[in-house]
């Protein structure tokens, strides 16, 4: 399936939002070693982490396919997509800007800054 640059930017924004959700949950729940998480907290975190991982994997595959189709270096395409995804999108007709916001992450053994990927 051929992807457009705009689709790749939208996919990257979805990855960034999913990552922000994982970081928010981790910050909200605290370290599982400090105070055990409830089963609901564990399930919620694991679901969010899997969603982030799956979105990241799919986006990486789409980036590779797009780079190959465009005969461009994959890392250059990824850098362009990440840069464009960080730029707030304008809401059509309003001129209002929206974005995913900034989330500060702290180091944790629970989730890394990049989801694991076997296809890199």
C-alpha positions as MATLAB code, in Angstrom:
seq = 'XXXXXXXXXXXXXXXXXXXXXXXXXXXXXXXXXXXXXXXXXXXXXXXXXXXXXXXXXXXXXXXXXXXXXXXXXXXXXXXXXXXXXXXXXXXXXXXXXXXXXXXXXXXXXXXXXXXXXXXX';
ca = [
       0.000    0.000    0.000;
       1.441    3.348   -1.044;
       1.487    6.059    1.591;
       1.594    9.816    1.210;
       3.850   12.039    3.265;
       0.765   13.459    5.001;
      -0.341    9.948    5.998;
       3.094    9.287    7.457;
       2.919   12.522    9.460;
      -0.523   11.532   10.780;
       0.814    8.088   11.725;
       3.785    9.661   13.545;
       1.454   11.993   15.443;
      -0.594    8.961   16.524;
       2.625    7.282   17.720;
       3.575   10.422   19.655;
       0.123   10.591   21.272;
       0.265    6.906   22.240;
       3.723    7.436   23.732;
       2.451   10.438   25.696;
      -0.348    8.227   27.052;
       2.156    5.589   28.214;
       4.313    8.232   29.900;
       1.254    9.792   31.546;
       0.117    6.439   32.930;
       3.604    5.648   34.194;
       3.830    9.058   35.884;
       0.313    8.727   37.326;
       0.707    5.189   38.651;
       4.288    5.554   39.843;
       6.886    2.828   39.768;
       5.325   -0.610   40.169;
       8.146   -1.536   42.516;
       7.358    1.357   44.887;
       3.681    0.489   45.258;
       2.112   -2.485   43.506;
      -0.298   -1.619   40.715;
      -3.837   -2.932   40.770;
      -4.830   -5.396   38.069;
      -6.825   -2.625   36.344;
      -3.777   -0.336   36.342;
      -1.578   -3.096   34.978;
      -4.090   -3.925   32.242;
      -4.521   -0.258   31.298;
      -0.764    0.325   31.135;
      -0.083   -2.848   29.151;
      -2.855   -2.001   26.668;
      -1.492    1.508   26.166;
       2.060    0.180   25.794;
       0.959   -2.409   23.207;
      -0.958    0.245   21.264;
       2.152    2.457   21.197;
       4.349   -0.464   20.146;
       1.976   -1.540   17.373;
       1.523    1.998   16.036;
       5.290    2.530   16.064;
       5.891   -0.765   14.246;
       3.314    0.036   11.570;
       4.694    3.548   11.131;
       8.243    2.231   10.780;
       7.121   -0.205    8.084;
       5.256    2.567    6.243;
       8.332    4.819    6.449;
      10.481    2.094    4.923;
       8.000    1.479    2.132;
       7.647    5.199    1.378;
      11.420    5.742    1.337;
      11.867    2.822   -1.047;
       9.073    4.055   -3.344;
      10.540    7.587   -3.352;
      14.143    6.338   -3.733;
      15.183    8.348   -0.686;
      17.260    7.366    2.337;
      14.973    5.990    5.025;
      16.588    8.018    7.796;
      16.030   11.248    5.826;
      12.350   10.422    5.338;
      11.972    9.579    9.023;
      13.635   12.856   10.044;
      11.335   14.836    7.732;
       8.254   13.041    9.063;
       9.247   13.542   12.712;
       9.952   17.232   12.074;
       6.587   17.690   10.343;
       4.778   15.762   13.100;
       6.222   18.084   15.746;
       4.832   21.120   13.916;
       1.355   21.912   15.226;
      -1.364   21.221   12.691;
      -3.794   23.951   11.801;
      -7.476   23.246   12.135;
      -9.025   23.948    8.705;
     -10.979   27.187    8.544;
     -10.085   28.413   12.035;
      -6.380   29.128   11.936;
      -6.251   27.664   15.455;
      -3.284   25.521   16.196;
      -3.470   22.192   17.917;
      -0.725   19.887   19.014;
       0.050   16.918   21.146;
       1.707   19.008   23.805;
       4.876   18.305   25.655;
       5.256   15.376   27.942;
       8.265   15.016   30.121;
       9.393   11.470   30.516;
      11.459   10.123   33.335;
      13.646    7.109   33.106;
      12.033    3.872   34.081;
      12.804    0.254   33.570;
       9.141   -0.275   32.704;
       9.090    1.390   29.274;
      11.888    2.635   27.107;
      11.864    5.846   25.098;
      11.515    3.784   21.925;
       9.275    0.754   21.663;
      10.999   -2.499   20.819;
      11.031   -3.244   17.136;
      12.226   -6.378   15.476;
      12.035   -4.866   11.987;
      14.596   -2.086   12.260;
];
